[in-house]
């Protein structure tokens, strides 16, 4: 048995907390604080695409929202709240996408008594994504041989992928049960995930700061 230190669960919990708070508060300061910390985090991890997405993905929706509030709203200052909130949500999404290992998070939650069938069902989908992409490429090539071109919006392509996924579902189920998988049985874990003390302290400080900003604003 091996022990692995992880901050995935704590980071996901903090992101969930901030998402809920930002949805029901109007603190511009807290919104920009989330954006700043998220940008520094992505910069420290050298996630350049995440930084690009944080800046440019919410840009048009934010400007459109502000312009709409400015033209038709009664309080233009509320437009600034919506602009900052849009960027804050984008920042939270980028941190989750580039800072949290989804497979690791699911395995941690499974050790925290999340239903095993649910966890492994999602893991099967995650691991099947490369195979699904290759299957889509094969379907497109087969259609070209027949003189038909399948576009990404073609209903026929999605219908074929659904039939293929249904076939894979039965194959994956048989493979899992053949390896001794039991939904009701007691499971042991080769890798035990523990909270990283350094990450816990950092996230704790950020949580306190964010709550303090929320209170004073």
C-alpha positions in Angstrom: 0.0 0.0 0.0 1.3 3.5 -0.9 0.3 6.8 0.6 -0.2 9.8 -1.8 -0.6 13.4 -0.6 -3.2 15.3 -2.6 -5.0 18.6 -2.5 -7.6 17.7 -5.1 -10.5 17.3 -2.6 -9.7 20.5 -0.6 -9.2 22.6 -3.7 -12.5 21.3 -5.2 -14.3 22.1 -1.9 -12.9 25.6 -1.9 -13.9 26.1 -5.5 -17.4 24.9 -4.8 -17.7 27.2 -1.8 -16.6 30.2 -3.8 -19.0 29.3 -6.6 -21.9 29.3 -4.3 -20.9 32.5 -2.5 -20.2 34.4 -5.8 -23.6 33.3 -7.1 -25.5 35.0 -4.2 -23.3 38.0 -3.4 -22.4 41.2 -5.1 -18.8 41.8 -4.0 -16.7 43.1 -6.8 -13.6 43.0 -4.6 -14.1 39.3 -3.9 -14.7 38.6 -7.6 -11.4 40.2 -8.6 -9.6 38.6 -5.7 -10.7 35.2 -7.0 -9.5 36.1 -10.5 -6.1 37.4 -9.2 -5.4 34.3 -7.1 -6.5 32.0 -9.9 -4.2 33.7 -12.4 -1.3 33.5 -10.0 -2.0 29.8 -9.4 -2.2 29.0 -13.2 1.0 31.0 -13.7 2.8 29.1 -11.0 1.7 25.8 -12.7 2.7 27.2 -16.1 -0.8 26.5 -17.5 -0.7 29.0 -20.3 -3.9 27.8 -22.0 -5.7 28.2 -18.7 -4.4 31.8 -18.4 -5.5 32.4 -22.0 -9.0 31.0 -21.3 -9.3 33.0 -18.1 -8.7 36.3 -19.9 -10.3 35.8 -23.3 -13.1 33.2 -22.9 -15.3 35.4 -20.6 -14.3 38.7 -22.4 -17.2 38.9 -24.9 -19.9 37.6 -22.5 -18.7 40.1 -19.8 -18.7 43.1 -22.2 -22.1 42.0 -23.6 -23.5 41.8 -20.1 -22.2 45.2 -19.1 -23.4 46.9 -22.3 -26.9 45.4 -21.8 -27.1 46.5 -18.2 -25.7 50.0 -19.1 -28.3 50.5 -21.8 -31.4 48.9 -20.3 -30.7 48.6 -16.5 -31.4 51.0 -13.7 -28.0 50.6 -12.0 -24.9 50.7 -14.2 -22.8 49.7 -11.2 -24.5 46.3 -11.2 -22.9 45.8 -14.6 -19.5 45.9 -13.0 -20.6 43.2 -10.6 -21.7 41.0 -13.4 -18.5 41.6 -15.4 -16.3 40.7 -12.4 -18.5 37.7 -11.6 -18.2 36.4 -15.2 -14.4 36.5 -14.9 -14.5 35.0 -11.5 -16.5 32.0 -12.7 -14.2 31.6 -15.6 -11.2 31.6 -13.2 -12.8 29.0 -11.0 -13.5 26.8 -14.1 -9.9 27.1 -15.3 -8.5 26.3 -11.9 -10.7 23.2 -11.7 -9.9 22.1 -15.2 -6.1 22.6 -15.0 -5.5 22.2 -11.3 -7.6 19.2 -10.3 -6.9 15.7 -11.5 -10.4 14.4 -12.0 -9.5 10.8 -11.8 -7.6 11.4 -8.5 -10.6 13.4 -7.2 -13.0 10.5 -8.0 -10.8 7.9 -6.3 -10.5 10.1 -3.2 -14.3 10.5 -3.1 -14.7 6.7 -3.5 -12.5 6.3 -0.4 -14.8 8.8 1.3 -17.7 6.4 0.7 -19.1 7.8 -2.6 -20.9 4.9 -4.3 -18.3 2.7 -6.1 -20.6 2.0 -9.1 -21.0 5.8 -9.7 -17.2 6.5 -9.4 -16.1 3.6 -11.7 -18.9 4.5 -14.2 -17.4 8.0 -14.6 -13.9 6.6 -14.7 -14.9 4.2 -17.5 -16.2 7.2 -19.5 -13.0 9.2 -18.9 -10.8 6.3 -20.0 -13.0 5.6 -23.0 -12.8 9.1 -24.5 -9.7 8.4 -26.6 -11.3 5.3 -27.9 -14.5 7.2 -28.7 -12.5 9.8 -30.6 -10.8 7.1 -32.7 -14.2 5.5 -33.3 -15.5 8.8 -34.6 -12.5 9.2 -36.9 -13.2 5.6 -38.2 -16.9 6.4 -38.8 -16.0 9.5 -40.8 -13.4 7.6 -42.9 -15.9 4.8 -43.6 -18.5 7.4 -44.6 -16.1 9.0 -47.0 -15.5 5.7 -48.7 -19.3 5.5 -49.3 -19.3 9.0 -50.8 -20.8 10.7 -47.7 -19.2 13.2 -45.5 -20.2 13.3 -41.8 -20.0 16.7 -40.1 -19.8 17.2 -36.4 -23.5 18.3 -36.5 -24.6 15.2 -38.4 -27.3 13.2 -36.5 -26.2 10.0 -38.2 -22.8 10.2 -36.6 -24.1 10.7 -33.1 -26.6 7.8 -33.7 -23.7 5.5 -34.6 -21.6 6.6 -31.7 -24.6 5.8 -29.3 -24.9 2.3 -30.7 -21.1 1.7 -30.4 -21.2 3.1 -26.8 -24.0 0.7 -25.9 -21.9 -2.2 -27.2 -19.0 -1.0 -25.1 -21.1 -0.7 -22.0 -21.8 -4.4 -22.0 -18.1 -5.2 -22.7 -16.9 -2.9 -19.9 -19.4 -4.4 -17.5 -18.3 -8.0 -18.3 -14.6 -6.9 -17.9 -15.2 -5.3 -14.5 -17.1 -8.3 -13.1 -14.5 -10.7 -14.5 -11.9 -8.9 -12.5 -13.9 -9.4 -9.3 -15.7 -6.0 -9.1 -18.6 -6.2 -6.6 -20.8 -3.2 -5.9 -21.7 -4.5 -2.4 -18.4 -6.0 -1.4 -15.8 -4.4 0.9 -13.0 -2.8 -1.1 -9.3 -2.3 -0.2 -7.2 0.4 -1.8 -3.6 0.1 -2.9 -3.2 3.9 -2.9 -4.4 5.8 0.1 -4.9 9.5 -0.5 -4.0 11.9 2.4 -4.4 15.7 2.6 -1.2 17.6 1.9 -0.6 19.8 5.0 1.1 22.5 3.0 -1.9 22.7 0.6 -4.3 22.5 3.5 -2.7 25.5 5.1 -2.6 27.5 1.9 -6.2 26.8 1.1 -7.2 27.6 4.7 -5.6 31.0 4.5 -7.3 31.7 1.2 -10.6 30.7 2.6 -10.2 33.0 5.6 -9.1 35.9 3.4 -12.1 35.4 1.0 -14.5 35.3 3.9 -13.0 38.4 5.4 -13.4 40.3 2.0 -16.9 39.1 1.8 -17.7 40.4 5.3 -16.2 43.8 4.9 -17.6 44.4 1.4 
